[in-house]
Every structure is written in C-alpha cells, then in structure tokens.
C-alpha cells in the first residue's frame, strides 16, 4: 500500500489587502497557484476591505485584524504589535508581504519576506536613510518635526530588531534589491519578479492608442501624462483609473484623451492587446504589474528609470526608460515608439514577459522556504 504524502500547508501573512494594486494581485496569483498545486494555505491580513480590493479574495477565508486603516501615526506601531502577537501553528512555512508584517517572523519559521523596498520614510529611496524628503509628514510645524523625528527613529529601531528574524528576503527587482541590501546588509536577499499570468495576456492587433492604467493619486503622475498628450493632438491616450474627478476635468477638452474609469481584468486585457504601448509616470514604484502585463501582451512600455544615476532617455528592445516623469519626457518617449515601432518590438516583449511567470514566482518562494516546489 502506497504511503499518502501529507500536503504542504503555508500561511500567507500580509500587511494589507486594501487596494487593487500589484501586491494584492501578486498574493491573489499565489493563492490561485497554490490551489492548482493542491497546497493548503490560510491568509492573515492586517487590513482587509473586501470592497476595496479584488473581488476574487472573497472566495478565500481571510483572517484580518481590521477593515479600516488607523491614522498613520498609529497604524504602523499598531500593526507591528498585532503581527508580533501572532502564534500560528501547523504550517510548513510562512510567506510575508509588506513592511510591518515582519513582526510576525520571530515566532514563525521558516519564513520568507517578499518585499518592494524598505520603508521609504525611514530608510530613504536608496535604503541608506534617513529619508531627507519627510517634510510632508510635518510641514512647517517645528514641534511636529521633532515628534516625527523621534517616531521615525523608534520605528527604525523596531524594524532593525524585527528584521533579524526574517529568514530570507525576495524582492521585485535589482534597484529594490540594492535598497534592501543597504537597509539590511546582513540578510540574504535576491530578486524574484512579481507574477503575471502570461497565459491570459496576448497580442490582439496593431495599436492605435497609448495606454495608462493607474489610480488618480499624486504619486502616479497621471496629470503629467494627460498634459503631455494635450500637446500631442495627433496621438490618442486611453487612461484607465478613477479618483476625485480632477483628471476628468483636466482632460475634458482634449478630443484625443479618453478617461475610461475602472475596467475589469477582461476589459484590461483587451485594451492592452490593442494598444501601442503602456505608459507609467510613477517615479516611486519598483515594479508595475501593468507594465509586465503589457509585455505579455506583446506591447512595449514607457516608464521612469528608477536608477537615479542615469539622467538620460534610454531605448531598450522592449520600451523606453525616461529620466523622470515630466511631460516633456513623456512626449519624447511617445514619439520614439510609434505604432510601427511597437510592432517591431513585439517578439522581444513577449520573450521578456516569461521572466514574470507565476510558476517562477511560486517556485522561488517555496525554494526560499526550503520546501519542494
């Protein structure tokens, strides 16, 4: 009689399931892949709002501390305390997402943290910290500046103490890896790209418009993209995303700009497959799931080069890297990638997208836990 092999059981511990963003999409992909592999799992989230994130999470049992975010000054320390109090049993490994979830590492081994960058307001953009761009936290208030300085110093001490218990760190790209090494020089860190279901994305036809997919929030710089296309009436922009109405108002008189609002995943796949190129103007994201999905659709990308040491426009075989997100740079980049040029880049884009497969992501995390894949 053959022995029955016990299935693996993994705990996913995440700071939040609170937006329709790249981290949430990566976690959702991981859960779906675990189901296919018959790996048992449970999810523990600091913040979980089923109405703000992907509806597919409703299929799963999510153990959450809160639905709503606390004030920023309280939220980080509260989450650290709650994660630190967790005592989970019966799991073969623990996968951590987000900065504050590392507090759970002390009592849960083996573990792996999948991270973007260390906390920017504590360690700075390059991980060397402290961040010199924290004025937004205190404005012109001198007393508040002192309080913020003390708070950040305390949070850094807590973070350095808790990161010691993290077994391994995997991150989204080379620049994020560099920043994490600066912040945590004693940890084992390597790149593991975010997952894309490359089977779902495909080239549809030669494009007639450029595509931007982003929430209408300041750090996405959607307004700069809109202003760039206002100066290029011969080029069409489709923008997918929603917000406070300011972007709709800004683009109202431009006949070559369509603000489409929220779109389903199925609608997005069609929009990508029929575009010329995907544009991102964010200067702070280490990875953009939308850019990866664009490559899987055989479409080049236009994005900001996060390597601040390179101050010029760079053309690659899969797109354009801009030195910054100013509208003038966006205009130049769009002119470099015409519809015909995008067509010639199709094969290179599709080839590169294979680096971001779901299979690679799952295997990378299980290997980091020293578990069979």
C-alpha positions in Angstrom: 0.0 0.0 0.0 1.5 3.3 -1.1 2.1 5.9 1.6 0.0 9.1 1.3 2.2 12.2 1.3 0.9 15.0 3.5 0.2 18.1 1.5 2.1 21.3 2.3 0.4 24.0 4.3 1.5 27.6 4.0 0.5 30.7 5.9 0.4 34.0 4.0 0.9 37.0 6.3 0.3 40.3 4.6 0.2 43.9 5.9 -2.9 44.7 3.8 -5.4 43.6 1.2 -6.7 47.1 0.8 -6.3 48.2 -2.8 -6.4 46.8 -6.3 -2.7 47.1 -6.6 0.4 45.0 -7.5 0.9 43.4 -4.1 -2.7 42.3 -3.9 -2.6 40.9 -7.4 0.6 39.0 -6.6 -1.0 37.5 -3.5 -4.1 36.5 -5.4 -1.9 34.9 -8.1 -0.1 32.9 -5.3 -3.4 31.6 -3.8 -4.6 30.5 -7.2 -1.4 28.7 -8.0 -1.4 27.0 -4.6 -4.9 25.7 -5.4 -3.6 24.2 -8.6 -0.8 22.5 -6.8 -3.0 21.2 -4.0 -1.1 23.2 -1.4 -3.1 24.1 1.6 -3.0 27.7 2.8 -4.6 30.4 5.0 -4.3 34.2 4.8 -3.7 36.6 7.7 -4.0 40.3 6.9 -3.5 43.4 9.0 -6.1 45.3 7.0 -8.7 43.8 4.7 -11.5 45.5 3.0 -13.2 43.2 0.5 -14.9 46.1 -1.2 -11.7 48.0 -1.9 -9.5 45.1 -3.2 -10.1 42.4 -5.8 -13.4 40.7 -5.5 -11.7 37.3 -6.0 -10.4 37.4 -2.4 -14.0 36.8 -1.3 -13.5 33.2 -2.3 -11.0 32.7 0.4 -11.0 32.8 4.2 -9.1 35.9 5.2 -8.2 36.3 8.9 -7.9 40.1 9.4 -7.2 42.5 12.3 -9.1 45.4 10.9 -11.2 46.6 7.9 -10.2 50.3 8.1 -6.8 51.9 8.4 -5.9 53.8 11.6 -4.3 57.2 11.5 -0.8 57.0 10.0 1.0 57.9 13.3 -0.7 54.9 15.0 -1.2 52.4 12.2 2.5 51.2 11.8 3.1 50.6 15.5 -0.4 49.0 16.0 0.2 46.6 13.1 3.6 45.7 14.4 2.1 44.9 17.8 -0.7 42.8 16.3 1.6 40.8 14.0 4.1 40.3 16.8 1.3 38.7 18.9 0.5 36.1 16.3 1.3 32.5 17.3 0.3 30.3 14.3 0.8 26.6 14.4 0.7 23.7 11.9 2.2 25.4 8.9 5.3 24.2 6.9 6.3 27.8 6.0 5.3 31.4 6.3 5.3 33.9 3.4 5.3 37.6 4.5 4.2 40.6 2.4 4.6 44.2 3.4 6.9 46.0 5.8 5.0 45.8 9.1 4.3 42.1 8.7 7.9 41.3 9.5 6.9 41.5 13.2 5.4 38.0 12.7 8.7 36.5 11.7 10.1 36.0 15.3 7.7 33.1 16.1 7.2 31.7 12.6 9.9 29.7 10.8 10.9 29.0 8.1 9.8 32.3 6.6 10.4 34.5 3.5 9.6 38.1 3.0 8.6 39.2 -0.5 9.3 42.9 -0.5 9.4 46.0 -2.7 11.7 48.5 -0.8 12.3 49.1 2.9 10.1 51.9 4.4 10.9 55.0 2.3 10.2 57.5 5.1 12.6 55.6 7.4 15.4 54.5 5.0 15.1 56.8 2.1 14.8 56.0 -1.6 18.1 54.1 -1.8 17.9 52.3 1.6 20.7 54.3 3.1 18.4 56.7 5.1 17.3 58.6 6.9 15.0 59.9 4.3 15.6 63.6 3.7 12.2 64.0 2.0 10.0 63.7 5.1 8.8 67.3 5.2 5.4 66.2 4.1 5.0 64.5 7.4 5.3 67.7 9.5 5.0 70.6 7.1 6.2 73.9 8.7 5.4 72.8 12.3 8.7 72.7 14.3 7.2 70.8 17.2 5.7 68.2 14.9 9.0 67.9 13.2 10.6 66.9 16.5 7.9 64.4 17.2 8.1 62.9 13.7 11.9 62.6 14.1 11.5 60.7 17.4 8.8 58.5 15.9 10.9 57.5 12.8 13.9 56.8 15.0 11.8 54.5 17.2 10.3 52.8 14.1 13.7 52.2 12.6 14.9 50.6 15.9 11.9 48.3 15.9 12.3 47.5 12.3 16.0 46.6 12.6 15.2 44.4 15.6 12.4 42.5 13.9 14.2 42.0 10.5 16.7 39.8 12.3 14.0 37.1 12.5 13.3 37.1 8.7 15.0 34.0 7.2 15.2 35.3 3.6 14.1 38.2 1.5 13.0 38.2 -2.1 12.3 41.4 -3.9 10.8 42.7 -7.1 13.9 44.0 -9.0 17.5 45.0 -9.0 17.1 48.5 -7.7 14.8 47.3 -4.9 17.4 44.7 -4.1 20.1 47.4 -3.8 18.0 49.4 -1.4 17.2 46.4 0.7 20.8 45.5 1.0 21.7 49.0 2.2 18.9 48.8 4.8 19.6 45.2 5.8 23.2 44.3 5.0 23.2 41.1 6.9 20.2 39.5 5.2 20.1 37.0 2.3 18.4 39.0 -0.5 17.7 38.1 -4.1 15.4 39.1 -6.9 12.1 37.3 -7.5 9.9 39.1 -10.1 6.2 39.6 -9.5 3.9 37.0 -11.1 2.0 37.6 -14.3 -0.5 35.0 -15.7 1.1 35.2 -19.1 -1.4 32.7 -20.5 -4.2 35.3 -20.1 -2.4 38.1 -21.9 -1.9 38.2 -25.6 -1.3 40.4 -28.6 -4.5 41.3 -30.3 -3.7 43.8 -33.1 -1.6 46.7 -34.1 -2.3 49.5 -31.7 -3.9 52.9 -32.3 -3.6 54.4 -28.8 -1.3 54.6 -25.8 -2.5 53.2 -22.5 -2.1 54.3 -18.9 -3.5 52.3 -16.1 -3.3 54.0 -12.7 -5.4 55.3 -9.8 -5.8 59.1 -9.8 -3.5 59.8 -6.9 -0.5 62.1 -6.8 2.3 59.6 -6.9 1.0 58.1 -10.2 1.5 61.4 -12.0 -1.4 60.8 -14.3 -1.8 64.6 -14.7 1.6 64.8 -16.4 0.6 62.1 -18.9 -2.6 64.0 -19.7 -0.7 67.3 -20.1 1.8 65.6 -22.4 -1.0 64.3 -24.7 -2.7 67.6 -24.7 0.4 68.8 -26.6 0.2 65.8 -29.0 -3.3 66.0 -30.5 -2.2 63.6 -33.2 -1.7 60.8 -30.6 -4.5 59.1 -28.7 -4.4 58.3 -25.0 -6.7 55.8 -23.1 -6.5 56.2 -19.4 -7.9 53.6 -17.0 -8.4 54.6 -13.4 -10.5 56.7 -11.1 -10.2 59.3 -8.4 -11.6 62.6 -7.2 -12.6 63.9 -10.7 -9.6 66.1 -11.2 -8.2 64.1 -14.1 -11.5 64.0 -15.9 -11.7 67.8 -15.5 -8.1 68.3 -16.8 -8.7 66.1 -19.8 -12.3 67.3 -20.6 -11.5 69.4 -23.7 -8.9 67.1 -25.3 -10.5 65.0 -28.0 -7.5 62.7 -28.1 -7.8 61.7 -24.4 -10.3 59.2 -23.1 -10.7 58.7 -19.4 -12.3 55.3 -19.1 -12.6 54.8 -15.3 -12.4 51.4 -13.7 -12.2 48.4 -16.1 -12.5 44.7 -15.3 -9.5 42.4 -15.8 -11.1 41.0 -19.0 -11.5 44.5 -20.4 -8.0 45.5 -19.4 -6.5 42.5 -21.3 -8.3 43.6 -24.5 -7.2 47.2 -24.0 -3.6 46.1 -23.6 -3.6 43.8 -26.5 -4.9 46.6 -28.8 -2.6 49.4 -27.6 0.6 50.8 -29.0 2.4 50.9 -25.7 1.8 51.1 -21.9 2.9 54.3 -20.2 3.7 54.7 -16.5 4.8 58.1 -15.0 5.3 56.9 -11.4 8.7 57.7 -10.0 8.5 55.6 -6.9 7.3 52.1 -7.9 9.8 49.3 -8.0 7.5 47.2 -10.2 4.3 47.8 -12.1 2.2 44.8 -12.7 0.6 46.7 -15.6 3.9 47.1 -17.3 4.6 43.4 -17.0 1.2 42.5 -18.4 1.8 44.9 -21.3 4.9 42.9 -22.2 3.0 39.7 -22.0 0.6 41.3 -24.5 3.4 41.9 -26.9 3.4 45.6 -26.3 6.4 47.8 -25.3 6.4 50.0 -22.2 7.3 53.6 -21.4 8.3 54.2 -17.8 10.6 56.2 -15.5 14.1 54.8 -15.0 14.4 54.2 -11.2 18.2 54.3 -11.4 18.8 57.9 -10.5 22.4 57.6 -11.7 21.2 57.6 -15.3 19.9 61.0 -16.4 19.0 60.5 -20.0 16.4 58.8 -22.1 17.2 55.1 -22.8 15.7 53.0 -25.6 15.7 49.3 -25.0 14.4 46.3 -27.0 11.1 46.4 -25.0 10.5 50.1 -24.5 11.7 53.4 -23.3 13.1 54.4 -19.9 12.7 58.1 -19.1 14.9 60.0 -16.7 11.9 61.5 -15.0 8.1 61.9 -15.4 8.0 65.4 -16.7 5.5 65.9 -19.6 8.4 66.8 -21.9 10.0 63.5 -21.4 6.7 61.7 -21.9 6.3 63.5 -25.2 9.7 62.5 -26.4 9.2 58.9 -25.3 5.9 58.6 -27.1 7.4 59.9 -30.3 10.1 57.3 -30.1 7.6 54.5 -30.0 5.2 54.8 -33.0 2.7 52.1 -33.8 5.1 50.7 -36.4 8.0 50.7 -33.9 5.9 49.0 -31.3 5.0 46.2 -33.8 8.8 45.5 -34.4 9.2 45.1 -30.6 6.5 42.5 -30.2 8.6 39.3 -30.0 11.2 40.9 -27.6 8.3 42.0 -25.3 6.7 38.5 -25.3 10.1 36.9 -24.6 10.9 39.1 -21.7 7.5 38.5 -20.1 8.4 34.9 -19.5 10.6 36.1 -16.6 7.5 37.1 -14.7 5.6 33.8 -14.9 3.5 32.6 -12.0 5.4 29.3 -12.0 8.7 31.1 -11.4 7.1 33.1 -8.5 5.8 30.1 -6.7 8.9 28.1 -7.1 11.0 31.0 -5.9 9.1 31.4 -2.7 8.9 27.7 -1.9 12.6 27.3 -2.6 13.3 30.2 -0.2 11.4 28.2 2.4 13.4 25.1 1.5 10.2 23.3 0.6 9.6 21.2 -2.5 8.1 23.1 -5.5 
